[in-house]
Amino acid sequence: MVTEHDIYEVIRRRRDVRAEFTGELLDDAALMRILDAAHRAPSVGNSQPWDFIVVRDPATLTSFAAHVADKRIEFRESLPPERARTFEPIKIEGITESRTGIVVTHDDSRGGPHILGRATVPETGLYSTILAIQNLWLAATAEGVGVGWVSFYDAPFLTDLMQLPPGIRPVAWLCVGPVHEFQATPDLERFGWRDRRPLSEAVHWEKFPG
Ligand SMILES: Cc1cc2nc3c(=O)[nH]c(=O)nc-3n(C[C@H](O)[C@H](O)[C@H](O)COP(=O)(O)O)c2cc1C
């Protein structure tokens, strides 16, 4: 039986994983359970605008990792010296170590032009795809499987690598694999990059604070 405690515990335990992948390949049964959880996400007008591309070819993983390494250098070079020093030891991906990449894509045309609920807020299509990712992330955590979201890429590069047709947009590269542990504290906090704000700073009553 699933208890209220379980879902809060999974939410608390979820981490963005970079360095803790064991190097074992995630078995297909667990992979499909996690993808099934992603596919059960809510979506505007029930449009289900997501697709999931499972990538395991070492040549593709290596090619993407090399591109991400270039983007990491570009970002580091854009930083003032003090921030660059803080950034230096932070690992930003586990593309080859995780051995499985899941590229999540978004199709804004899925479901045709009359999407119930999207007429006034066009971004709700993309929000739906993001919710699928969060479902995936929490289901993986419940399975003891790590997920690391990589966004250090140029969209045209990933579009080419995945041979995405026109209109299909890459939203995330997720590194997915078994882990030996989940860190208790997010890496960006542990390495002094940025802390989580206290809840009291994020919650407001009646109107936005002036
Ligand atoms: C949209 C998005 C993009 C992200 N891109 C990266 C990334 O490129 N590299 C990385 O190491 N972490 C990335 N992260 C992970 C965040 O750094 C992480 O979620 C945050 O520091 C909080 O840590 P936690 O997820 O372990 O709680 C991304 C997270 C999100 C939601």
The ligand as a Gaussian input file, in Angstrom:
#p B3LYP/6-31G(d) Opt

LIG

0 1
 C       15.485000      22.547000     -16.238000
 C       16.671000      22.025000     -15.490000
 C       17.920000      21.986000     -16.110000
 C       19.038000      21.497000     -15.414000
 N       20.254000      21.424000     -16.044000
 C       21.316000      20.889000     -15.394000
 C       22.571000      20.700000     -16.052000
 O       22.751000      20.992000     -17.232000
 N       23.577000      20.168000     -15.355000
 C       23.444000      19.812000     -14.040000
 O       24.403000      19.331000     -13.449000
 N       22.273000      19.965000     -13.397000
 C       21.210000      20.474000     -14.048000
 N       20.008000      20.590000     -13.397000
 C       19.892000      20.143000     -11.991000
 C       19.860000      21.300000     -10.995000
 O       21.147000      21.848000     -10.837000
 C       19.335000      20.744000      -9.654000
 O       18.024000      20.302000      -9.841000
 C       19.367000      21.779000      -8.542000
 O       20.677000      22.179000      -8.263000
 C       18.731000      21.229000      -7.249000
 O       19.328000      20.016000      -6.879000
 P       18.475000      18.681000      -6.705000
 O       17.752000      18.429000      -8.000000
 O       19.464000      17.606000      -6.374000
 O       17.500000      18.941000      -5.590000
 C       18.895000      21.066000     -14.071000
 C       17.638000      21.092000     -13.461000
 C       16.536000      21.551000     -14.161000
 C       15.182000      21.543000     -13.478000

